[in-house]
Structure formats: C-alpha cells, structure tokens
C-alpha cells in the first residue's frame, strides 16, 4: 500500500501544477521502471474530467512530447485518442509549431547559409591545392549558394519527421530543432502562439531533448509563467545523448518550480534495484524502493581478456550458468534473453558493421547515425535498400512504386514534356538494370560504387553531402592533414563499406538484432538481461568501464573536465551501465572482459556493487 500512497501523492502534486488559472511548472524525477507513463496518463485523465469544456471553448490542447513514435502511439491509446491531447515526438511538435512561419525560416536560413559559405570560402583561400578538401569545397559552396538563391522561390517548406528530407524546399531534422529554438527565443509572437494553444506542455525524457530547445522552453516559461505550465519528466542517469542538457535535474531549478519524485521501481527485482541504486549513488541523492517481492538474481562474470577467448562461446557458458543460478532453463534459449552492449561500437563489431559505424561516429553525425535519421543514411535505407530487396525477389510492382515515388526519372513533368515518353521509361529501366548489375555473380558492391552509379544515371536525387563525393573526379589526392573536412572525410571512409554491412546496420537500428544498446532499449524491459562490458570492442575514448571499475586511472582530460564540472568518460559509462542494468525484470548477468580480472573483482567488491558469491571468474 505504501507505493500506492506514494504514487497518489506524486500524481496529486503533478495535477496541482496543471491549474489553468494558476499554472506551475515542474521537473519530475522518474527513475527506471517508476511507472512514469501510468502517472502521466492518470493525471491527464483527471485533468480532462475537470477542464475539457474549457479547453474546447478556447480551442486549446495539452501537448505531450514523447521520445519515440511507439511511445506516442501507446500514450494516445491510453488516452483513448482524445483530440484534447496533442501527443507527438519532439521533431513533429517542433515542425507543427514553425511550419507556417515561412518568412522567418527563410530569414534564419539565409543567415546560416551565408555563414557556411563564408567559412568555406575562407577555408578554400587558406587551404592547399591538390587535397580532397580543396576539390570538394567549390561543389559545397556551389550547393549552398544554389540553396541560398532558391530560398526566394520557396513558397513553403516541407519536412517529414520520419523520413528523408532532400528537396530544395525541405528542412532536415537538425535544422527543424535548431530553427524552433531560435525562433522561440527571437519571435515573441511564436511564444504567444505556443502558450495560447498549449497552456500545458509536458516533455518526456527531457534529459535527452536537445539542449538548445529545452533552454528555449525554459525562457518561454519564465516569460509566460502566468498562463503556461511546463512539465519535464526525466532522470539524468538515463541521459544517453550527448546533445541533451547535461545538468538537468542536478542544478537548481527556478524557485517557483516543483520537484516531485517517483521513488518506487515496479520493473526490477529487489537485488537489481539495490545494484542500480549503488551505481548512481555518487551522482545524486536519488534512489528507488523496489515494489516486487522477489529478490531476483545478479551475477558478474569476469573473463580474462589477456588470454585468447571465444566470446560467443563464453557468453553461451554464462547463459548455462545463469540457468543454474536462477533455476530458469529459459536462459539456455538465446531467443529468451536480451544482450545489451555498453556502447554501439560493441554491437557494430559483433553485428558486422563496424567499418561503416566507426567511420561515421563523429561530431555532427553520431546522433543521426544512432537513430538512422541522417539524410545520407536514409538515401541508402529508404531508396536503395528497398529497391534492391524488391529486385532480388523480382517484385516489379514494388520496383515501380519506389521509382514513381522517389526517382527524378519518373516524375510526371518528364513525360508531359517529352516527345517520346517510352524513351523516358526505357531510360529509367536501364538505370535500374545498371545499378542492379553491381550485384551480379554474388558481388557485394561498396556503397561508393552504388553511389557513383546512381549519380551517373540520375536514378535518385543524391543528398548534398554525398553529391560532393559522387561528383568528384577519380584521381590521386595529396594528403593534407590540416585541410580535411571531417564530415566529408567520414563519409569517404564509410562509403568504402560493402552493401551487406549497411544491411546489418539497418537491421540493428531497426531493433531486429539480438544485440541492443542503451538507445535502442530505452523504456523497454526484458525478463533476462545480459550486459556486456568490453572496452576493446567499444573502442574510442567516450566510454570506459575499466575506469568505472577502477582498473584504469582517469586520463588528464577526465581530471580537467571533472575540475571544470564537465562530464567525463566515467560519467557517461556510469549512465549507460545504469540504463542497461535497469532493464532486467527477473535476472541480470553482467559480463566483464578485462585484462585485469583481479582488479575488476577487487573494485567491484570495494564499491559494494556485488557480493563475493555474486562474482564468477571463468
């Protein structure tokens, strides 16, 4: 009954903020498995009972921003698809807010594009002739100038939150968020439109919402607090994207904000709750109380990576051991447990797409790479891949549908203005055949060869970032290390990957792989969870479980960042460890690959994360 009393108390506190006459804003701490969605729905149903007529009279809605389309659908279903509630992802919400402000968008884009052009021209004047960058930049400048000049002809902008945005009148995902934040800060009228239409705005997973947009919403709330309630649901320990507001929930909020907490964990058994509380205890004072009566099982398996080791075989042994410890034979069935890696690089290594993934895991690309929304990614995933899949099974109907929808060779105007429409159809057919010939004799073409062929034939419009590479003349370039465009360079490396590798990547980000990461499983839960910790497979400097376990000392950069109040690789790793461990509903196996097994065990015991009998060295 205690948890029910607590839940009602928290729900009452949230409800008190949604007073249309005296609104208050709040940040709700909602740890893993806390029943956040249930509270959200119950509070909104109660709000609807008392305010529905007023909302309808004033043509107002309550806005709820969620993390994924699946989460949107679930909340809509629980709210019985009531139009009083506008439930959407952050990108959809932002676009609906700004899409009619064409003149303002044009104005900001002109400034942004001109700044980009100026920077490219300056770099070209200082760069060295003969390098790839020197050859690429004129095409980049030309492309941006073309877009800048075309702005005057744009009657309205287009945007698809769930697909590719490649037209001259299109905005990409990053632009929509950045423009929304900028317009909210610079256009008082937009603030008024937002607060009048949505007197209540609730943001789920607020710790991962783009920093600039969250800060813009804080500004709107401060200016319009008399008629606007901003509610943030979140947990800093579940922040997984590095472009979120890193101190949300850690630094003091405005004095007039409420800070309710959901302290009960409904998902995990008691032992898992104890573990995740230990993991976060050095970050904040928040901890959870378990609701489940069962103790559950947690085991740390340490593998000596200094010796040659078959990781697949080792992980199978772990499953056999867990079946014994937990008295649960379903551990022996790989389909009945979920393997969660500490970081995407590990899943990429295991899934066979590391060349592609590692190349593109750079600033400005990594977020879109992780969720598959990069325009250059969707070019391959939503154009090329469906076309090749359809050709492989000889589904000509699907081929025609893809071409009619996406190919410039099949646009209506071409046939209307052509003296020989049949010749146009023949041209499109030949373009498809030429592309498909790359797979002859069981060949596995590179993404670059695919890109070059599509660019040559004009089968699909190539995104600007890839057109720069596709239009490049084949020749030897001088290696100039201080004159490299990091984005173009990343794609140069990625395009050397084979198409089969790209298919594995798509399989992974679509959550169809056995392996999942923190991003893919947010909000999900599984009876049996394996968390794999492996610095060697993870690669890079962003994460290090061996630092977290005290095996490796912090780097100079870690120490400097800590002194400045900035996050370190240890901070990032701790959060990922928390998120993955907190998915377990019944039992949890943690596998640590390390060259220092004794140190891992000693520090795991010292931190009191595990008891002696819970640590297995194999």
N, C-alpha and C positions, 0 to 999 in steps of 0.2 A: 504493500500500500504506500510505502514511503515514496517510491518512484512516481506513483500516480499523483500524490500530493505535490511533489516537486514539479512534475510536468504541468499541472494545473496552475501552479504559482507562476511559472515561466510564461505560459500561454496568456495568463491574465496580464502580466507585465507588458508583453508584446502588444496585446489588444489595447491596452491603455494608451499606447503611442498612436494608434490609428484613429484618433479623435479628429474628425474633420474640422471641428471648431477650435480645438487646442492641440494641434499635432505636436508630437515629439519624435525625435529621431533616436535610433538605437543601433548598437552593434551586439549581435547575439553570438556568444561563443558556443559553437556546436561541434564538439569533438566527434571522432569517428564513431559511427553506429549509434548516434544520440537520438535518433528519431526526429531529426530536423524537419523532414518533409511532412511527417504526420502533424507536427506542431504548426507548420506553415498552413497546411490545408485546414486544420481545425479552427485556427484563428481567423482565416479568411471566410470560412463558412459562417462563423459567428458575426463577423463584420458585415457580411452580406445581409443577414437577417435584419440588422438594425439600420442599414444605410442604403439598401438597394434602391429605394424610391428616390432618395436624394441624388444618388449617382446618375440615375436615368434622367431625372429632371434637368440636371446640369450637364448632361452628355459627357460624363466623366467615367474613367475606369481606374482600377487598381492595376499597376504594372508589376509584373513579376519577371525578373530576368534569371534564367537558369543556365547551367553550364553546357548542356548538350540538347540536341533535338529529342533524344529519348526521354530526358528529364522533363522537357516541355510537355511531351505527349502524356507522360504519367500524371503530371500536375493538372493538366487540362481534364484528363479523365476523372481524377478525384474531385475536381470542382465542377464536374458534370457539364463541361464545355460551356459554362456560363459566359456570355459576352461581357459581363461586368468586369471580367478579369482578362487582361491582355498578357498572355504568357509567351515569352519568346527568348531566343538566345540573345546575347549581347550584340552580335552583329546585326541581327534582324531588327532589334529595338533601335539601335543607332541609325540604321538606314531609314526606318519609318519616320524617325524624328527629323532627319535632314533632307530627305529626298525631294521635297518641294522647294528647297532653298537653292535653286539652280544658280542664281546670280552670285550668291555668297560663296558657293562651292567654286565657281569659276574664278572668283577673285582670289581665294586662297590658293587654288591650284596654279594660277599664273605666278604668284609669288614663289611657290615651291619649285615649279619647273624652271623658272628663270634662275633661281639659286642653284639648282642642279646643273644647269647649262654653264653658268659662270664658273662653278667649281671644276667641271670637266674641261673647259677651255683653259683655265689656269693650269690644271694638271698637264694638259697637252703641251702648253708652252714651256713647261719645265721638264717634261718627260724626255726620254731618249728615243730617237728614231730607231726603228727596227724591232722594237719589242711588240708583243701581242697587244699590250695596252695601248700603244701608240697607234696601231692599226684599228683597234676596236673603237676607240673614243670618238672618231669622226662619225661613225654609224650611230653611236649612242647619242651624240649631240644632235644629229640629224633627226633621230627618232623623237627626242624630247622637243625639238623645235617644231616638228610636224604636229605633235600633240598640242603644243602651246598655241600654234596657229589655228588648229582645228577647234579650239575651245569656243571661238566666236560662232561656229556653226552648230554647236551642240544645243538642241532645244531642251532636252532633259537628259540627265544622267541615268544610267542603268546599273543595277547591281544584283547579283544573285548570292545570298549568304551561304548557299550550299553547293555552289558550283564554280565554274570558270568565269572569269570576267576579263575578256581580251579585246573587246571592241574599243574604238576610239572614244566612244561616249560612256565607257564603263569605268567604274572605280574598283580598285582591288580591296581586299579585306583590311589591310593595314591602313589604307587611305580613309576608309569609312570611319574607323575608330579615331584616328588622328584628327580628321576633319570635324567629327562630332564634338570631341573635346575642345578643339579650338573655337568652334562656333558657339558652344555653350559659354565659354569664357568671354568672348568678344561681342556677342549679339544678345543684348538684354531681352529682345523680343523672343528669341528662342527659349530663353529661360522661362519667360511668361507662358509661352505655349506649352512647355513641358509641365509646369506646375499646375496650370489650369486644367489640362487634360488628365493628368495623373497626379492627384493630390497625395497619393501614396505610391511610392516606388520601393520595391523590395529586390535586393540583389543577392542571389545565392552564390556561393563560392567566391565571395567578394575579394578574398586574398589573392585570387588569380585573375581578377579583372584588370585590364590594362591600367597601369599606374596613372597615366595622364587622364583617363576617363574618370576613375574614382576621384581624383583630386578635383576635377571639374564639377562632379556631382556634390562634393563637399562644399564647393563655392556656391553652387545653386542653393543648397540647403541653408547655408549661412545667410544668404540674401533674402530668401523666401521662407524662412522658418515659420512664419505666422500662418502659412497656408500649405505647407509641404512637409510630409513625413518621409524621411529616407531611412530604410531599414536594411542593414547589412548583416548577412548570415555568413559566418566564416570561422576559420581556425587556422592560425598562422602555421601550425605544424603540418597542415595539408596543402601549403603553397608549393606548387610544383613547377610553375613557370617563372622564369627569372625576370619577366617584364611586369609582374604584379607589384603591388605596393608592399614592399618588404617589411615595413614596420606596422602594418595594420593590425591592431589588437595588442601591440606591445607598447606603443607610445600613448600618452594620454589623449583621449578624445575631448571634444568641446565639453565644457562643464554641464551644458544642458542635455547632453546625450545620456540615455540609459544603457546599461551594460548587463543584460540578463545572461544567465549561463545555464546550459543543459549539461548536467554533470553525470547523468546516467548513460551507460553503454548497454544497448539492447542487443547488440550483434555478437560480441565476443564472449567466450567463456572466461571465468574468473582469472585463470592464470594468464591469459593473453592480455586482459585489461591491466593486470599488475605489471606486465612487461612494458606495454606502451606508455604507462604512467612513468616508469623508470626512464624510458627513452627520452621523454620530454621534460623531465624534472629540472634540468639545467637551463631550459629555455624560458619557461614561465611558471606560474604557480597553479596553473590549471591541471586538474586531474579528474578522473572519472571513477564512478562507482559501478560495479557490474550488477546487472539485473538477473542474468542467468544463474541458476543454482549450480550447474555442473562446473567442475574445476577445469576440464579440458587438458590438453597435452601440449607442451612446448619442449622442443629439443634443438640444441645447437650441435650440428655435425661439423667437425673440423677436418679438412682434408689437407694433407701436406703437399702443397703445390711445388715444393722444391724437387720432388720426385716426379717422374713421368706418370701421368694419371689420365685414365679414360674417364672423362667427366660424365658422359652419358651412362656408363656402367656404374660409376659411383652414385649417381643420383637414383639409379634403379635400386641399388643396395639401400639407400636412405629410405625409399618408399617401402621396401621389405621390412626394414627396422621399425618404421612408423606403424606399420600394420600390427607388429607385435606390441609395441609400447601402448598404442591406443586401443588395441583389441578391435581393430577395424580393417577387415580384409579389402575394403574398397580402396585403400591406399595402394594396393597392388595393381589397380587398373589405372593406367595413365590418363584415361578419359575422365576419371573421377577426382582428380586433383588439379590444381592450377599452379603453374610455375611462374613466379613473379621475379623478374630481374631487378637489380638495383637501378640500372640505367639502360637507356635504349641501345647504347653501343653493344652491350652484352647480348641483347636479343638479336641485334643485327648480325653479330658474329655467329650465334647459334642458328639463326634463320637463313643465313647465306646471302645477306645483302649488305655486308659491312663496307664494301668498296663504295657503293652508292651513298650509304648513310653517312659514313665518316667524312666523305668529301663535302657534303652539303651541311654538315653540322657546324656552321659558322654564324657569327652575329648577323642579324637581319634575315637569316634564312631558317634558323633552327626551329623557331616556333611553328612556322608554316610547314616545315619538314615533318615535325612530330605529328601534326594533325592532318597532314596531306592537303592543305589549302593553298600552297604555293601555286601561282598560275602556271609556272613551268612544269610542276608536278601534275596538275590536273590536265595539262595538254596531253601528257602521256597516259594518265589514268582514265580520262573521260573521253578521249578521242582515239588514240592509237590502240590501247589495250582492248576496248570493246570491239573495234573494227577487226583486229587480228583474231580475237576469240570467235567472232562471227564467221570469219573466213575459214577458220580451222574446222568448223562443223558445217561449212557450206550453207550457212543461213543467209541467203541472198536478200530475204525480206529485211532482216536486221541490218545488213550492209547498206541497203538503200535508205533505210530510216536514219542511220548515222550520217550518211552523206548528205541527205536532204536537210538535216538539222544543222550540220556543222561545216560542211565543205563549201568554200567560196566558188568551187567549180560547178555547184548545183544551185546557185541562187537564182531566184525567179527572173531577175533582170537580165541575166545572161541569155536565157532562152528567148525572152521577149525581144531583145535587141539583136539576136543572132539571125543571120540569113540561113544558117544550117544548124538547127537545134540538134540534129542527130550527131553532128560532128562534136558538139559540146558534150553530149552524153559519152561518146567514144573517148574523148579526152579524159573524162573523169574515170572511166573504166580502165584506161591504160595507166592512169596514175595509181589506181588501186593495185593493179597487177604488178606494176613496177615495185611498189612498196612490198607486196607480199612475196616477191621473188627473193627478197633478202633472207627469207626463211627456208629456201629450197635446200633439199638434201640434208634436212635436220639441222640447218645452220642456226646459230644463236647470235643474231646481229647485235652490235653495240648500239646504245642509244644515239650515239653521234651519227652512225651510218643511217639510222632511221630518220633522224632529224634532217640530215642533208638531203635525203631523197624527198621528204615531204616539202622542204623548202624549194627544191628544184621544180617539183611538179605543181606546187601550189595547192596540194590536196587539202590541207588545213592551214588556217592562219597561224603562224608561229609567234608565240609571245615575244615581246621586245627583248627580254633578257636572253632568249635563245636565238633570236634572229641575228643578234650581233655575232654570235659564234657561227651560225649556219651560213651567213654571208661572207665569212672570212675566206680569203684565198689560201689554198693549201701551200704552205712553204715553211721553211725553217725560220724560226724567230730567234732573235738574240735574247738570251736570258738576262733580264734586268730585274734584280730582286727588289729594288726600291721603286719600281714603276710597274706595279701589279694591281689590277682591280680585284679585290678579294672575292667579290660576287662572281665575276666572270671566271676567275681562276677556279673557284669552287665548282662551277658548272663544267668547266673544261675537264676537270678530274672525274666528275660524276658521269659525264657522257661517255667515258671510256668503259663504263659498266655494261654488261650484257643485258638483254631484254629479260632473260629468265630471272636475273637478280632483281630487276624492277618489279616483276610479278610477285616475288616473295615479299618485297617491301609493301606492296599494296595489300597482300594477304595479311600482313602484320598489322598495318594501321587500320584495317577493317575489322580488327579484333577477331580474326578467324584462326589465329595461330594458337598453339598450345602455350606459347610464351606471352606473358603480358607484362607491362610495366606500370609504374605509378600513374601515368597519364591515362592509359587505356582502361584501368580498373577503378578509377575514382568513382565512388558511390556504389561499387559492386561488392559482393561478398560471396565467399565460397566455403564449403564445409572443411576442405582440406587444402592447405596452402603451403607451398614450398617457396621460400625466399632465398634467392641465390646471391651471394656476395662474392664478387670476383673482380678485383682491381685490374688484373691482367686483361680480361676480356672487355672491361668497361673502357679502358683507355682514357687518355686526356687528364686534365687537371681539375675538372669541375667537381668530381666526386672521389672520395676515397674512404672505404670502410675501414682500411687498416689504420688510418688516422683516427677515425671514430673509436676504434677499439684500442687505441693507444699503442699500436705496433710501430707506426711511423710517427716521427715528430712533425709538428706543424712546420710548413715552409715559411720563409721570410715574408712572402706575400700574405700568408694566413695571419701571421703575427701583426703585420702592418694593417691589414683590413680589420682585424679584431680591435686594435688600438683606436681605429677611426670609427668604430661602431658599424662597420660594413660586414656583410656575411662572408664566411669562409667556406672552403670546400667541406669542412667538418659540419657546418650548419646545414648545408644543402644535403649532405649524406644523411644526417640525422633525420631530416624531414622525410626523405624517401624511405628510410628504414621504418619510420613510424607508419607511413601510409601503407606500405606493403604488409607489414605485420598485422595491422588493424583490419585486414580483410577477412581474417580467419574466424569462422563460426564455431568450429569444433576443435581442430588440432592444427598445429603450426610446426613446420620443420624449417630450420634455418641452416643453410649450407655455406660454410666459410672456406673458400680456397685461399691458402696462405702459405708462404714460405717460412713463417714463424708460428707454427701451431701452439707452441708452449706459451708464447707471449699473448696470443689471442685468448687462450684459456685463462691465463692469469688475470688479464684485464677484464674479461667478461665476468669473472668471479669478483674482482675488486669493485667493479661498478654495480655489483649485485643485480645484474640483469638476469643471471642464470644461477641455479644451484649446482653443486658439484655433480649430482646424479643426473642432471639435465644436459650435461655436456658429453658428447660422444666423439672420441678421436679415432678415426679409421685410417 
